[in-house]
Amino acid sequence: MVCKASQEFTHRSVARQLATGGADWRGALMDLVRRDPLFETTSSLSALRDDSVSCDVPDAVTFGIGVCSAQGRVSRGVPLDLVGFALAAETVRQAVGASALVVLVADAHATRSGVPWSDVCVQTARIEHVLDRLAARCNLPLRRLRASDLHQTREH
C-alpha cells in the first residue's frame, strides 16, 4: 500500500522535474517539507533558503542506520524506524530528482562502543537483508554502504 502511494508520487515528481529541467529541486523539496508532517519544517526550510550553498540536482539522498544502542549493546532485531527512514528518504529522492538512495550502515561505529565485531557482523547482515527486501518490494534504487568500508579507503 505504501509503495503504491510512493509510485504515484514518483509520477508527479518526475513530471515536475521534466517540466523544470530539474532546476527547481530546492523548490520541490521545500514544497515537500511544507506539506509532509514527517519533516521538521522550520530548520529544514531555513537550510533550503540558504543561497550561499548552490549545487545541481543531487545525485543521491543518503541516510544512516545504527547497529547498536546508545548503551553500547548490539540492537535486538532490526529497528522498526528503518522503514520510516527509507520511505522518507525515498520521498525526498523523488522530490529532488536524485537517481539513488544510499544507506550508510554504521557498523564501524558499533565497535567503538565496545560491541564485539562478530555481533556487529550478524546485526549488519540482518539490517542489510531487510534493506534488500524493502528495496525489492518497493522498487527502490537503494545502495548499501558499510561505514567499515569507508574507513578502509585512502580518501577517508
C-alpha positions as CSV (number, residue, x, y, z in Angstrom):
1,M,0.0,0.0,0.0
2,V,2.7,2.5,0.9
3,C,4.7,1.6,-2.2
4,K,1.7,2.3,-4.4
5,A,1.4,5.8,-2.9
6,S,5.2,6.2,-3.4
7,Q,4.8,5.2,-7.1
8,E,2.0,7.8,-7.5
9,F,4.2,10.5,-6.0
10,T,7.1,9.4,-8.4
11,H,4.9,10.1,-11.4
12,R,4.1,13.7,-10.2
13,S,7.7,14.3,-9.2
14,V,9.1,13.1,-12.5
15,A,6.6,15.2,-14.4
16,R,7.6,18.3,-12.3
17,Q,11.4,17.6,-12.8
18,L,10.9,17.2,-16.6
19,A,8.9,20.4,-16.8
20,T,11.6,22.4,-14.9
21,G,14.6,20.6,-16.3
22,G,15.5,19.6,-12.7
23,A,16.5,23.2,-12.0
24,D,14.0,23.7,-9.2
25,W,14.9,20.8,-7.0
26,R,15.2,23.1,-4.0
27,G,11.7,24.4,-4.5
28,A,10.3,20.9,-4.9
29,L,11.9,19.9,-1.7
30,M,10.6,23.0,0.1
31,D,7.1,22.1,-1.1
32,L,7.5,18.6,0.3
33,V,8.7,19.8,3.7
34,R,5.8,22.2,4.0
35,R,3.1,19.5,3.3
36,D,4.6,16.4,4.8
37,P,4.4,16.1,8.6
38,L,7.4,13.7,8.6
39,F,9.8,16.6,8.2
40,E,10.7,19.3,10.7
41,T,9.6,22.5,8.9
42,T,11.4,25.4,10.4
43,S,15.0,24.3,10.4
44,S,14.6,22.4,7.0
45,L,13.1,25.4,5.2
46,S,15.8,27.7,6.8
47,A,18.6,25.5,5.4
48,L,16.9,25.2,2.0
49,R,16.6,29.0,1.7
50,D,20.4,29.4,2.3
51,D,21.6,30.6,-1.1
52,S,25.2,30.5,-0.1
53,V,25.2,26.8,-1.0
54,S,24.5,26.3,-4.6
55,C,24.5,22.9,-6.3
56,D,23.0,21.0,-9.1
57,V,20.4,18.3,-8.7
58,P,21.8,15.9,-6.0
59,D,22.9,12.5,-7.4
60,A,21.7,10.7,-4.2
61,V,19.9,11.1,-1.0
62,T,21.7,9.4,1.9
63,F,20.6,8.3,5.4
64,G,22.2,6.2,8.0
65,I,21.2,3.4,10.4
66,G,22.9,2.2,13.6
67,V,23.8,-1.3,14.6
68,C,23.9,-0.8,18.4
69,S,22.1,1.1,21.1
70,A,23.3,4.2,22.8
71,Q,24.2,2.0,25.7
72,G,26.7,0.1,23.6
73,R,24.8,-3.1,23.1
74,V,24.0,-4.6,19.7
75,S,20.4,-3.9,18.6
76,R,17.9,-6.6,19.2
77,G,16.4,-7.3,15.8
78,V,16.0,-4.7,13.1
79,P,14.9,-1.2,14.1
80,L,11.3,-0.6,13.0
81,D,12.1,3.0,12.1
82,L,14.3,1.7,9.3
83,V,11.2,1.5,7.1
84,G,10.2,5.1,8.0
85,F,13.7,6.4,7.3
86,A,13.9,4.6,4.0
87,L,10.5,5.8,2.8
88,A,11.1,9.4,4.0
89,A,14.4,9.4,2.2
90,E,12.8,8.0,-0.9
91,T,10.2,10.7,-0.9
92,V,13.0,13.3,-0.7
93,R,14.9,11.5,-3.5
94,Q,11.9,11.6,-5.8
95,A,11.1,15.3,-5.0
96,V,14.6,16.4,-5.9
97,G,15.1,14.1,-8.9
98,A,18.1,12.3,-7.5
99,S,19.0,8.9,-9.1
100,A,19.9,6.9,-6.0
101,L,19.1,6.3,-2.4
102,V,22.2,5.4,-0.3
103,V,22.0,3.8,3.2
104,L,25.1,4.0,5.4
105,V,25.1,1.2,7.9
106,A,27.2,2.3,10.9
107,D,28.9,-1.0,11.7
108,A,32.3,0.6,12.5
109,H,30.7,2.9,15.0
110,A,29.3,0.0,16.9
111,T,32.7,-1.5,17.6
112,R,33.9,1.8,19.1
113,S,31.0,1.4,21.6
114,G,32.5,-1.9,22.7
115,V,30.3,-4.3,20.8
116,P,32.2,-7.4,19.6
117,W,32.9,-7.4,15.9
118,S,31.2,-10.8,15.5
119,D,27.9,-9.4,16.9
120,V,28.2,-6.3,14.7
121,C,28.6,-8.5,11.6
122,V,25.5,-10.6,12.5
123,Q,23.3,-7.5,13.1
124,T,24.7,-5.7,10.0
125,A,23.7,-8.7,7.9
126,R,20.2,-8.6,9.4
127,I,19.8,-4.9,8.5
128,E,21.2,-5.4,5.0
129,H,18.7,-8.3,4.4
130,V,15.8,-6.1,5.4
131,L,17.1,-3.3,3.2
132,D,17.4,-5.6,0.3
133,R,13.9,-6.9,0.7
134,L,12.5,-3.4,1.2
135,A,14.3,-2.2,-2.0
136,A,12.9,-5.2,-4.0
137,R,9.4,-4.9,-2.7
138,C,9.1,-1.1,-3.2
139,N,11.4,-0.9,-6.3
140,L,13.8,1.5,-4.6
141,P,17.1,2.4,-6.2
142,L,18.9,1.6,-3.0
143,R,22.6,1.2,-2.5
144,R,24.0,-0.1,0.8
145,L,27.3,1.2,2.2
146,R,29.0,0.0,5.4
147,A,30.9,2.5,7.4
148,S,33.7,0.0,7.8
149,D,34.2,0.1,4.0
150,L,34.6,3.8,4.1
151,H,37.2,3.6,6.9
152,Q,39.4,1.4,4.6
153,T,39.6,3.8,1.7
154,R,42.6,6.1,1.2
155,E,40.3,9.1,0.8
156,H,38.9,8.7,4.3
